[in-house]
Amino acid sequence: MARGPKRHLKRLAAPHHWMLDKLGGVFAPRPTSGPHKLRESLPLILFLRNRLKYALSYNEARMICKQRLIKIDGKVRTEMRFPAGFMDVITIEKTNETFRLLYDAKGRYTVHRITEAEGKFKLCKVVKKSVGPKGVPFIVTHDARTIRYPDPHVKVNDTVVLDIASGKFNDYVKFDQGNLCMVTGGRNMGRVGVVGHREKHPGSFDIVHVKDAAGHTFATRLSNVFIIGKGTKSLVSLPGTTKGVSFRWDVHLCYPLLDRRAYCTKFGAGENVRSLLLNMRPAVSSSDIWSVLHGVLCVHKPRDVSLTALKKILISAICSDANNCVPPARIPVIEMPVVEPHPKSQALLVVGMRKQLDYSSHPLVVGEAFRREDIRVEELHYLEPASSGVCLFGINDGCEQLESLRDRAWVNEYRLLGQLGRETYKNEIRGKVVVKCAYDGVTKYRMQKLLSRVQAQYKRLAFELANVDLQSQEAFELARKGLPRPKILGTPMVYGINLNSFKAPHFSLTLSCVSETDSFLRGFLREVAISLGTTASCRRLLCVRVGPFDSVHSLLDKHFTLSNILANMQICRKLIEKDAEAADESIVRDTPHVAINELIEDRLIETLNEETQDEVVSDCLRIAWGREYTEV
């Protein structure tokens, strides 16, 4: 068993505020023992190499530190893995620069340059106050400083202004209501606001309510609150343009990588959606949100997550964000009679009236504006828990639109990973292995040859299900445009099979099909292997495309916010309209990929009296000797 302290740190286990890319290596620099904890500190090498870019490699950062060029809180630090932390002042005399480590509004350490005068002091939070040997009082700050004989008025959670040169504090700020603070932990890390009321919970964590400059109120633990100013004036300069205000509903992107204003002006969103996306503040009424919360949503279903669980996560995200947008209801005040007994007869008499809140309208009685049971969510196609990929949901009135989308018989694309020589119970992905056999005779050439024959049989079957004679002119014209659309929906039909990779026993297929199910796809792999003299099981099933929707248009579960959901519903609406314009009821053709940028740049401009262009029939047969024939 290993002894002693740990000397290594995996990059995946590093704190997220270090902002290290996962593909940059295996290990990350592990901070040495110091005044700050590992997960609350920033190693000096990351500050020089990743933030300032003064060093390009590990050795260059070490040489800079060894030359005694870096000072932290007035002391030279030659260890490049020294843990610098919150409020530490980093000085580089050779470049005449001074920095203070502070969090930005997203909870990440930022490079905040300060003046030389501001770099002469720092703020320290008092975390402990006690009496040492011989009755000497002392306090301990958040950066592990011990200050003897402090001001007797200084208490725990107060902030002292420390002079870096002398190591003594000359001022302090009490932890009181109305003082400015910065959150140094939790999900609200980096946010700046004014301290509100404090809730005491004996035996648990005390909760402090903070209100920022944008009017947003949030709660955090007492240990996460760091006082940085008296009143609303900060003692230190704040980083960034937002000055610690998290514009969660003001300037956040309504869709990943898309600007909200550009989205609304270019995409052609309706007036209700436009006002919601541009002015998403807690003062939005619930009726405005309900009016636009209808449509089709495209999400990416993770693996080993059922559709029921995914719908619960989606509904919870919608309800929580929507309730945060809705302002608290104003409880009306009513007059209630004051009844007292008569001193002699003890009869009840009304002696006056008093005003009180109408508890019949209290939120704790009537509930929140958005409840989970009020939101209706249904899926377009069922995906098993072991499957993953693109999935369409209908929200509220959008559920009525799903039936018409099923009638369009979209061509869906799946990517299947199979393994030869093993068969599971009921062909399940996570099922128990029940059969094992040899697969030595299976080669890539044999599998490609078999898949070509299977695709030809499905092509012939497509004409039979469409009630078209293969020797007729109608069949020829349909073949020119594409493959015929099945008249009876519900029968699985494969339109394309492609062998992506083959490295026995593993292989990968891409299937383009209509009216398929997960059980049909898993059984398809098994039937292919049986035709080759062995057996196989599906190890992974990924839905790559559903009609015009692919992974680019889908939302990840970590992006489930109300603004992202509304933006995605607008993109889905536009894609469905584009597909309806180019749809052909007689044939099935692959839907071209539509990028999000094209949807944004496409404006809703109605032009009148345009000349209609003749439809150009695409030739799908690709005959090498040309198209010179006479129609009979």
Backbone hydrogen bonds, N-H to C=O, Kabsch-Sander energy under -0.5 kcal/mol:
donor,donor_aa,acceptor,acceptor_aa,energy
9,L,28,A,-0.5
11,R,26,V,-3.0
13,A,10,K,-0.6
14,A,11,R,-1.0
18,W,15,P,-1.4
19,M,16,H,-1.4
24,G,21,D,-1.1
25,G,22,K,-0.5
28,A,9,L,-3.2
32,T,81,R,-2.1
40,E,37,K,-0.7
41,S,38,L,-1.0
42,L,84,A,-3.1
44,L,82,F,-1.2
45,I,80,M,-1.9
46,L,43,P,-0.6
47,F,43,P,-1.5
48,L,44,L,-2.0
49,R,45,I,-2.8
50,N,46,L,-1.3
51,R,46,L,-1.5
52,L,47,F,-2.4
54,Y,48,L,-1.8
55,A,48,L,-1.3
61,A,57,S,-1.7
62,R,58,Y,-1.8
63,M,59,N,-2.3
64,I,60,E,-1.9
65,C,61,A,-1.8
66,K,62,R,-2.3
67,Q,63,M,-1.3
68,R,65,C,-1.8
69,L,64,I,-1.1
71,K,91,T,-2.3
72,I,75,K,-2.9
73,D,71,K,-0.5
73,D,89,V,-3.0
75,K,72,I,-1.3
77,R,70,I,-2.2
78,T,76,V,-0.5
80,M,78,T,-0.7
82,F,79,E,-1.6
84,A,42,L,-1.7
84,A,82,F,-1.1
87,M,101,L,-2.8
88,D,85,G,-1.8
90,I,88,D,-0.6
90,I,99,F,-2.4
91,T,71,K,-3.0
91,T,89,V,-0.5
92,I,97,E,-2.6
93,E,69,L,-0.6
93,E,91,T,-0.5
95,T,92,I,-0.5
96,N,92,I,-0.6
97,E,92,I,-2.1
99,F,90,I,-3.0
100,R,112,H,-2.2
101,L,88,D,-2.2
102,L,100,R,-0.7
102,L,110,T,-0.7
104,D,108,R,-2.2
107,G,104,D,-2.0
109,Y,17,H,-0.5
110,T,102,L,-2.2
112,H,100,R,-0.6
112,H,110,T,-1.1
113,R,111,V,-0.7
114,I,98,T,-2.5
119,G,115,T,-1.5
120,K,117,A,-1.2
121,F,118,E,-1.2
122,K,162,L,-1.8
124,C,160,V,-2.4
126,V,158,D,-2.8
127,V,125,K,-0.6
127,V,140,V,-2.8
128,K,140,V,-1.4
130,S,138,F,-2.4
132,G,136,V,-3.7
135,G,132,G,-1.3
136,V,133,P,-1.0
138,F,130,S,-2.6
139,I,147,I,-2.1
140,V,128,K,-2.5
141,T,145,R,-2.0
142,H,125,K,-1.4
144,A,141,T,-1.5
147,I,139,I,-2.5
147,I,145,R,-0.6
148,R,146,T,-0.5
149,Y,137,P,-2.7
154,V,151,D,-1.9
157,N,126,V,-2.9
158,D,155,K,-1.5
159,T,173,V,-2.5
160,V,124,C,-2.8
161,V,171,D,-2.9
162,L,122,K,-3.0
162,L,160,V,-0.8
163,D,168,K,-3.1
164,I,120,K,-2.0
164,I,162,L,-0.7
165,A,120,K,-0.5
167,G,163,D,-2.6
170,N,161,V,-1.6
171,D,161,V,-0.8
173,V,159,T,-3.5
176,D,174,K,-1.4
178,G,195,V,-2.3
179,N,176,D,-1.4
180,L,229,G,-1.0
180,L,231,G,-0.8
181,C,193,G,-2.8
182,M,226,F,-2.8
183,V,191,R,-2.3
184,T,224,N,-3.0
189,M,186,G,-1.2
190,G,183,V,-3.3
191,R,188,N,-2.0
192,V,244,G,-2.7
193,G,181,C,-2.0
194,V,211,K,-3.2
195,V,179,N,-2.5
196,G,209,H,-3.1
199,E,207,I,-3.6
200,K,198,R,-0.5
201,H,199,E,-0.5
204,S,201,H,-2.3
207,I,199,E,-2.1
208,V,220,T,-2.9
209,H,197,H,-2.2
210,V,218,F,-3.1
211,K,194,V,-2.1
212,D,216,H,-2.4
215,G,212,D,-1.5
218,F,210,V,-2.6
220,T,208,V,-2.0
222,L,206,D,-2.2
224,N,221,R,-1.1
225,V,222,L,-1.4
226,F,182,M,-2.0
228,I,180,L,-2.2
229,G,180,L,-1.3
230,K,233,K,-0.6
231,G,229,G,-0.5
233,K,230,K,-1.5
234,S,232,T,-0.5
235,L,228,I,-2.9
243,K,239,P,-0.5
245,V,242,T,-1.1
246,S,244,G,-0.6
247,F,245,V,-0.8
248,R,246,S,-2.0
251,V,247,F,-1.1
252,H,247,F,-0.7
255,Y,258,L,-0.6
258,L,255,Y,-2.2
263,Y,259,D,-2.3
264,C,260,R,-2.1
265,T,261,R,-2.3
266,K,262,A,-2.2
267,F,263,Y,-2.3
268,G,264,C,-0.9
269,A,264,C,-1.0
274,R,270,G,-3.0
275,S,271,E,-2.5
276,L,272,N,-1.9
277,L,273,V,-2.7
278,L,274,R,-2.2
279,N,275,S,-1.7
281,R,279,N,-1.5
284,V,281,R,-1.6
284,V,325,C,-0.8
289,I,285,S,-1.3
290,W,286,S,-2.6
291,S,287,S,-1.7
292,V,288,D,-0.7
292,V,289,I,-0.8
293,L,289,I,-0.9
294,H,292,V,-1.6
295,G,395,I,-1.7
297,L,393,F,-3.4
299,V,297,L,-0.6
299,V,391,C,-2.8
300,H,555,L,-2.7
301,K,299,V,-0.6
301,K,389,G,-3.4
304,D,385,P,-1.5
305,V,302,P,-0.9
305,V,385,P,-1.0
310,L,306,S,-2.3
311,K,307,L,-2.4
312,K,308,T,-1.8
313,I,309,A,-2.1
314,L,310,L,-2.2
315,I,311,K,-2.7
316,S,312,K,-2.5
317,A,313,I,-2.1
318,I,314,L,-2.1
319,C,315,I,-2.6
320,S,316,S,-2.6
321,D,317,A,-2.1
322,A,318,I,-2.4
323,N,319,C,-2.4
324,N,320,S,-1.5
325,C,321,D,-1.3
326,V,322,A,-1.7
331,I,329,A,-0.7
334,I,356,Q,-2.9
336,M,354,R,-3.4
338,V,352,G,-3.1
339,V,337,P,-0.7
340,E,349,L,-2.5
342,H,347,A,-2.1
346,Q,342,H,-1.3
349,L,340,E,-2.7
351,V,338,V,-2.7
351,V,349,L,-0.8
352,G,338,V,-0.8
354,R,336,M,-2.6
356,Q,334,I,-2.7
358,D,332,P,-2.7
359,Y,357,L,-1.2
361,S,358,D,-1.7
362,H,359,Y,-1.0
365,V,362,H,-1.8
366,V,362,H,-2.6
367,G,363,P,-1.9
371,R,369,A,-0.5
374,D,371,R,-1.2
375,I,371,R,-0.5
375,I,372,R,-1.2
376,R,374,D,-0.5
377,V,375,I,-0.5
378,E,394,G,-2.0
380,L,392,L,-2.4
387,S,384,E,-1.4
388,S,541,L,-1.9
389,G,301,K,-2.0
390,V,543,C,-2.3
391,C,299,V,-2.6
393,F,297,L,-3.1
394,G,378,E,-3.4
395,I,295,G,-3.0
396,N,376,R,-3.2
396,N,394,G,-0.5
398,G,395,I,-2.5
399,C,396,N,-1.8
400,E,397,D,-1.1
401,Q,398,G,-0.8
402,L,399,C,-0.9
405,L,401,Q,-1.5
406,R,402,L,-2.1
407,D,403,E,-1.5
408,R,404,S,-0.6
408,R,405,L,-0.7
409,A,406,R,-1.4
412,N,410,W,-0.7
412,N,513,C,-2.8
413,E,545,R,-2.1
414,Y,511,L,-2.7
415,R,542,L,-2.9
416,L,414,Y,-0.5
416,L,509,L,-2.7
417,L,540,R,-2.4
418,G,416,L,-0.5
418,G,507,F,-2.6
419,Q,537,S,-2.1
420,L,505,P,-3.0
421,G,535,T,-3.0
422,R,419,Q,-0.6
423,E,435,V,-2.3
425,Y,432,K,-1.9
427,N,424,T,-1.8
428,E,425,Y,-1.7
431,G,428,E,-0.6
434,V,423,E,-2.9
435,V,423,E,-1.7
437,C,421,G,-1.5
442,V,439,Y,-1.3
443,T,441,G,-0.6
447,M,443,T,-2.0
448,Q,444,K,-2.4
449,K,445,Y,-2.3
450,L,446,R,-2.2
451,L,447,M,-2.6
452,S,448,Q,-1.8
453,R,449,K,-1.6
454,V,450,L,-2.4
455,Q,451,L,-2.3
456,A,452,S,-1.9
457,Q,453,R,-2.1
458,Y,454,V,-2.2
459,K,455,Q,-1.9
460,R,456,A,-2.0
461,L,457,Q,-2.3
462,A,458,Y,-1.8
463,F,459,K,-1.1
464,E,460,R,-1.6
465,L,461,L,-2.6
466,A,462,A,-1.1
467,N,464,E,-1.4
468,V,463,F,-2.1
472,S,469,D,-1.6
476,F,472,S,-1.3
477,E,473,Q,-2.3
478,L,474,E,-2.2
479,A,475,A,-2.2
480,R,476,F,-1.6
481,K,477,E,-1.4
482,G,478,L,-2.7
483,L,588,V,-1.4
485,R,586,S,-2.1
487,K,465,L,-0.8
489,L,487,K,-0.7
491,T,488,I,-0.8
493,M,514,V,-2.2
495,Y,493,M,-0.5
495,Y,512,S,-3.5
496,G,512,S,-1.5
498,N,510,T,-1.7
500,N,498,N,-0.9
500,N,508,S,-1.8
501,S,508,S,-1.0
503,K,506,H,-3.0
506,H,503,K,-2.2
507,F,418,G,-1.9
508,S,501,S,-2.4
509,L,416,L,-2.6
510,T,498,N,-2.4
511,L,414,Y,-2.2
512,S,496,G,-2.5
513,C,412,N,-2.5
513,C,511,L,-0.6
514,V,493,M,-2.4
521,L,517,T,-2.0
522,R,518,D,-2.4
523,G,519,S,-2.3
524,F,520,F,-1.9
525,L,521,L,-1.5
526,R,522,R,-1.4
527,E,523,G,-2.5
528,V,524,F,-2.1
529,A,525,L,-2.0
530,I,526,R,-2.4
531,S,527,E,-2.0
532,L,528,V,-0.7
532,L,529,A,-0.6
533,G,530,I,-1.5
534,T,529,A,-2.3
537,S,419,Q,-1.7
539,R,417,L,-3.4
540,R,417,L,-1.5
542,L,415,R,-2.3
543,C,388,S,-2.8
544,V,413,E,-1.9
544,V,542,L,-0.8
545,R,413,E,-1.8
546,V,549,F,-2.8
547,G,411,V,-0.9
549,F,546,V,-2.2
551,S,544,V,-0.7
553,H,550,D,-1.1
554,S,551,S,-0.7
555,L,298,C,-1.5
559,H,556,L,-1.6
560,F,557,D,-1.2
561,T,559,H,-1.8
565,I,561,T,-2.6
566,L,562,L,-2.4
567,A,563,S,-2.0
568,N,564,N,-2.4
569,M,565,I,-2.2
570,Q,566,L,-1.5
571,I,567,A,-1.9
572,C,568,N,-2.6
573,R,569,M,-2.1
574,K,570,Q,-1.9
575,L,571,I,-2.3
576,I,572,C,-2.4
577,E,573,R,-1.9
578,K,574,K,-2.2
579,D,575,L,-2.4
580,A,576,I,-2.2
581,E,577,E,-1.6
582,A,578,K,-1.5
583,A,579,D,-0.6
588,V,483,L,-3.1
595,A,593,H,-0.5
599,L,595,A,-1.4
600,I,596,I,-2.1
601,E,597,N,-2.5
602,D,598,E,-1.2
603,R,601,E,-0.6
605,I,603,R,-1.7
606,E,604,L,-0.6
607,T,605,I,-0.6
617,V,615,E,-0.6
618,S,616,V,-0.6
620,C,480,R,-1.9
620,C,618,S,-0.7
626,G,623,I,-1.2
629,Y,627,R,-1.2
631,E,629,Y,-0.5
